[in-house]
Amino acid sequence: MKIFFLKRAMRAAVVASSVSLSLAGLCMAETPIKTIPWNGYVGAVSFTFDDAYANQVENLKPILDDLPDVHVTFFLTSMGNGLTQNAAGFAALAKAGNEIGNHTQSHPHLTGASDSELEEEIVKFANTIESTLAEEGADVKVTSLATPFCENNDKIKSVIAKRHFINRDCGWHGRNDWDTEPDWMSLQAKIWTRSGATVTEMLSALDTAAFIGNFEGANPWDVQVKGGSWLVVLNHGVTDDAGDDYAIDPSDIKKIFEHAVENKLWTAPFGTVGAYHRAHFVVDAATSTLTDDGFTVKWEIPNEHMPKSVPLRVKIDTKSVGENAVVEQGGKKLSPESDGSYIIEFMAKELKVRKSSSNDETIALPKSPFANQGYSKYTIFDMNGNCLGETNGWTIPANYPKGTYIVRAEAAGLKAMTRKRIK
């Protein structure tokens, strides 16, 4: 009898050991990655400009050159020879970090177009935009489209999706909430024209996107504002010609841009914010798979026409792996940001979290070169003395562009201290 129970115990131990060893290939059914909304900003706004007007190049480029935190989208068309006549200007805007999108070849009513016409207007014209701007020295990948007259249907959407991952239509308030997935082939946009929306209304729209104001008393039948959102704005010409009702005065555009920055909104192109937003629904739902020394997370790209690179700012739960866990993508270790988040590449389609080894270099959070000395408020200025906002300690936030800044530290009872910081 003793031999029987001994054999049974041994078999149970072998089974338990086998199960333990096989766990490395099982899915943990957990989602360890959470994308930080709107790239760490309170909300986002994308300004889009249609029709490839010369006055967009002439009047917007100087404004954008003075606002390094603002980048926009230009939806180009050959209507009126806009693309060919202004190719050099739009190429320069593209090289400065602005997005070039597709507004169809001839700006037609797409709902009345044949299958072959849709192919020419949408798919082939995207290739034309890229080749035309390449001749001007700009390496452009067209990934977004804006429908002319905002006319759209399921047939048109299917053709758009052959060459683009996102499309802008128009109408209503133009806001998108973080956790509500939109129709990627029909995003709404708030239209801004001289008679269509006042500057005051646009300033208010930016406040709403930044969740500035009291929204608790809203009528239940109104759109509920629950937090920072992504506002998409549709614009056309940029000129002080009061007779052009579709255009906006350059001084008003500048005022709106500056207010977006003051509100700490992520002021980025339509395709940039759209890719970040779309990627988060995928990554945040991705489950992890156990490995011998940690876990991996894999995901699929939802549309083959996403931008070449889609950086995501994420929080990663590494507690199951242990202290000093190493996060890798493509065999390269990722260092955490000052707030403990990581910048991962969505288009890499996977990441690995593993235990540290003796061969690893210690990954430490960036440390300030100056002691805090009891200071409680830190303000960043550019080299012209313009206030850019507050920061945490002497560190320049990761979302700021490279350059030289002045940081001023203040606290009651202490003499203010300023330091030059180079990022």
N, C-alpha and C positions, 0 to 999 in steps of 0.2 A: 504493500500500500504506500509506504514511504517513497519507493522508487517511482510509483505512478504520479504522485503529487510533485515530486522533484522534476520529472520530465515535463509535466504541464507548466510548471513555473518557468522552466527554461524556455519552452516554446513561447510563452507570453512575453518573456524578456526580449526574445529575438524579434517578435512582431512589433513590440514597442519601439525597439531600436530602428527597425525598418521604417516605421511610420515617421519617427523623428527625422531620419535622414532624408526622407522624401518630401518633407515639408518645405525644403528649399525651393522646390519648383511649384508650390501651390500659391494661388492668389490669396492675398491677405484680406481681400474685400474691403479695403480701406482706401480713403482718398487723402493721402498725406500732403498734397499740394493745394494751396489756396492762393489764387491770384489777388494781389492788392488792387482794389478798384482804381481805375483811371490813372494807373502808373504812379500812384502815391499822391495825386492831386485831389482837391476837393470835388472836382468834376472835370468835364472836358467840353471843348467847343471846337468845331471845324467850320471854317469859313470857306465856301466854295464859290468860284467865279466862272460863269458860263460864257461861251461864244467866242473866245479867243480874240477879244478886242485889243487894239493897239493901246488904248488908254489904260488898260490893266497893267501893261508892261511899263508904260511911261509914268503912271501916277502911283502904282502900288510898290514897285521895286524900291524907290527911295525910302518909303515908309517901312517896308520889311527889312531893309538893310539897317535901319536904326533900331529895330526891335528883334534882337537875336532869339528871343524866346517864342516868337510867333512864326508859324509856317502854315501855309494855306494850300488849297487845291485849285488848279485851273483845269476846267473841262473844255477841251479843244474840239473845234469843228473846222471843216473846210468851207462852211457857209461864208460867202463874201471873201474867200481866199484868206481867212483869218489865220489858218495854220501856216501856210507857206509865207505869207507876208510878214508874220511876226515870229517866225521860227527861232531866230537868233535870240530874241528877247525872252521867249519862253524857255529856251535852252539854258539861258543864264539863270533864270528863276529856278529851274530844276536843279542846276548845279549848286544853288544856294540852299537846297534842302526842301524846296516846295514840291508838291506832288503834281504830276501831269496825268489827267484822266481823259476819258473818251466821252465826247458829246455827240457822236455819230458824224458821218461824213457830210451830209447835206442838211442836217437838222430837220428831218421830215416828220410827218405824222406816222409814227411806227405802227399804229393800229390798222392802217390801211396798206401796209407794205406786204409784198409777197415774200415767200421763203427766201428766194435768191436775193431780194432787195435787203432783207434783214441781215443776211450773211455779209453783204457788201457794206452796209451802213455800220454794223456793229463789230463783227469779227475781223474783217479785213482792214477796216479803218484803224483799229487798234495797232495793227502791224505798221500801217502807214505813219502813224504818229511816232512810233519808236524809230523807224528808219529816217524820218525827216529830221528829228531832233538829234539823231546820231550824227548826221552830216554837220551839225553845229557843235559837235563835241560833247553832247549830253548822253549819258548811259541811262536811258529811261525804260522802266518796265511798267506798262499800263496794266493796272489791276482793277480799276474801278471805272464805272460808267455813270452818267447822269442822263436820264431819258429826256428828250426834247418834249416840251409842253407837258411834261410829267405824265405822258400817256403810257400805260403799261397793261399787260395782261399775261396770262400763263404762257402763251406762245412766245411772247417777247422775252419773258424771264428765262425761258429755256435756252434761247439764243444768247442772251447776255451771259449766262452761266458757262457757255462754251469757252469764254475768253476772259471773264472777270469774276472775282469772288464777291463783289458787292456792287449795289446800284443805288443811286439816290433818286428818289422821286421828289415830291414836294407836298406841302399842305400842313395844316394844323400847327401845333406848337413846336414841332421839330425836336422834341426831347426823347432820349432813350434811357431807360432805367438800367442799372447794372445787372440785376438778376432776372430781367425779362428779355428773353431772346427774341429779336425782331425778325421780320422777313428780310433776309439779307439781299434779296433782289428787289426790294421796294422800301427803302428807308425814307421816312418823311423828313422834310426840311422846312424851316421857317423862312418864308420869302421876305426879303428886304428890298423894297423899292421906295422912291421918294414919297409916293402917295400911299403906299401899302403899309408902312410901319414907320413910326417916328423914331428918332434917336432915343427918346426917353423910353419908348417901348422896348427897344433893343437892349438898352442898359438894364431894364427890369428883367428881360429874358436871361441875361447873363447872371444876374443876381439869383434867379430861380435855379439855374443850372448849378450854381455854387452853393445852393441851399442857404441863401442869405434871406432872412425874413421869417415871418410867423405864418405858417401854413396850417396850423391846427384848426382854424375856423373855416376852412374851405367847405363849400357846399358839397354834399355827398355825390351829386351828379357831375361835379367838376373833376378834372384829372387830378388825382391826389399826388402831392409832392412829398416823397418820403426820404429824400436824401439827395446828394449830389448826382447829377445826370450828365449825359452827353447831348449837347445842343448842336444841331446841324443847321447852318445858315446858307441860304441860296442868294447869291448876288449876281449882278450882270456887269454893266460898265462902271468905271470909276472916273468921274469927271465933275467939274463944278458947273457944267452946262445945265442950267435949271430946266431947259426944254426937254432934256432926256429923262423922262419919268422913270425908266428902268434903271438908271444909273444912281450911284450914291456919291456924294461929295467926298473928296479925299480927306478933308479935315474931319468929317464924321466917321469915316472908316478908321482913321488913326485913333480917334477918341474911343471907339468901341474896342479896338485892339488893346489899347492901354488899360481899359477897364477890365478886360478879360484877364490880363496879367495881374492887375491889382487884386482881383478876386481869387487869385491862385488857381485858375483853371488851366488845365493842360490844353494849350492852344496849338493844336497839331492837325496835319492834313486828314482828310476824310478817310483815306485808305489806311493811314497809320493807326488812328483810333479804332477804326472798324476792325482791323486785323487783331488788335489787342483785345477788343471786346469779344470778337468771335472765338479767339483762341481760349479765352478763359472758360467758356462753357465746355470745352473739350478737356483741358488740363484739370480743371477742378472736379471733373467726374472720373478721371483716370484712376484706376486702382493699382495697387502695388503688388509685386510678386516677390516672395522671400528668396533670398540667395544665402549662400553659406556665411557671408559676412555682413549682410544687410538686406537691402531690397532694391528693386528696380521699378521704375514707372514708365510705361510706354503708352503712346497715344497715336491716333491717326490724324493726318491733315484733312480738314473737312472740305477743302476745295483746292485743286491743283494750281489754281491761279493766285494763291496767296502771295504776298510780297516775299522776296528772297530771304529776308530776315525779319523775324517778329520777336523782339526781346520782350520778355515778361518779367515783371517784378513780383516775386512770389514769396510766401512763407512756406517752409518745409518742416513738417513734423519729423524730427530725427530722434525722438526720445527712445524709440524701440531699438535703435542701433547703439545708443550710448553717448557718453560725453565725447566731445572732439570728433564727432562723425564727419566724414569727408563726403562732400557732394561733388559728383563728376558728370561731365557731358563730353562725349567724344574722347574719353581718356584724359581729359584735362580737369584739374581740380578748380572748383569755383570758390572764390573767397566771398564771405558774407559782407553785405553792406553794413554801414555803421548802426543801422537799426535791426540787424539780424536777418534781414531779408536777402534773397539772392536774385540776381538777374540771370534768367535762363533763356535759352534759344528755343522757341517753340518749334521751329522748323527742323530741329534735330530729332524730334519725335521720341525722345526718351532721355532719362537721366538715371543715375545710380547713386545710392547712398550706402556707404560702407563704413566699417570700423577703421579707425586710423591704425597705421602700422609704424614700425620703427623707421621705415624708409620715407615716411611722409614728413614734410616740413610742417611746423606748427602753424595753423591758420588762426590768426588773432584778429579781433575787431580793430579797425583803425583807431589809433589813439591821438588825442589832440597834442600838438607840440607845446601847448601852453597850459599851465594849471588854471582851473576855473576860478580859484581864489574867491569864491563866494558870489560871483556874478550870477545874476538870474535872467538877464535879457541880453540876447545877442542879435544884432541887426547887420544885414549885409548891404553894402553899397557898391555900385560900380565905380570905375576910376574917374567918372565925371561927377560923382557925388550923388547920384540918383539912388534913392532907397529902393531895394529890391525885395525886402521882406525880412522876416526873422528866421533864425536858424538855431540848431541845437549845439551849443558850444561854439568852438572856433572852426568847426568842420563845415566846408561848403557842401550843400546837399548834392546827391548824386545826379539829380535831374538838371542841374545847372550846367551850361556849356563850359568848355575849357576856357580859362582866361585868368585874369588877375582881379581880385576883389579886395575890398576893405571891410573888415568885421569890427564893429564897435560893441564892447561889453559894458553893461551898466548894472548897477544895483544901489539900493538906498544905502547911504553912508560910505560908499566907495567912489573913488575917483574913476571916471570913465576911462577905458583903455581901448586903443585901436591897434589893429595889426593888419598888415598886408598878407593876404593868403593867395597862393597860386594853385589853381586846379589843373 
